[in-house]
Amino acid sequence: MKAYLTAIAAMVVITVAAPFVLDQIGFSAADAGSGSAVRLD
């Protein structure tokens, strides 16, 4: 039971922190959808 609760807690922390971390390192949706390599035909 302890391992299960630890896994759930880790999943919650990763889920909450992921958007902030990815935005800080440049993997946000805005960064991925804009730039010189994006074609807007």
matplotlib code that plots the C-alpha trace (Angstrom):
import matplotlib.pyplot as plt

x = [0.0, 2.9, 4.3, 0.9, 0.5, 4.0, 3.3, 0.1, 1.9, 4.6, 2.1, 0.3, 3.6, 4.7, 1.2, 1.2, 4.8, 5.1, 3.4, 5.6, 8.8, 8.1, 7.2, 10.5, 12.7, 10.9, 8.6, 5.3, 2.7, 3.3, 7.0, 6.4, 3.8, 5.9, 9.3, 11.2, 10.5, 6.7, 5.0, 1.8, 0.5]
y = [0.0, 2.4, 1.9, 2.6, 5.8, 6.9, 6.3, 8.3, 11.2, 11.1, 11.1, 14.1, 16.1, 15.3, 16.2, 19.6, 20.5, 19.4, 22.4, 24.9, 23.1, 22.5, 26.2, 27.3, 25.1, 26.1, 23.2, 25.1, 24.9, 28.5, 27.8, 24.6, 26.3, 29.3, 30.1, 30.0, 26.3, 26.6, 26.9, 29.0, 28.2]
z = [0.0, 0.7, -2.8, -4.3, -2.4, -3.3, -6.9, -6.8, -5.1, -7.7, -10.5, -9.0, -8.6, -12.2, -13.6, -11.8, -12.4, -16.1, -17.7, -15.8, -16.4, -20.1, -20.6, -18.9, -21.2, -24.4, -25.1, -24.8, -27.5, -28.5, -29.0, -31.0, -33.3, -34.2, -35.6, -38.8, -39.5, -39.4, -42.7, -42.8, -46.3]

ax = plt.figure().add_subplot(projection="3d")
ax.plot(x, y, z, "-o")
ax.set_aspect("equal")
plt.show()
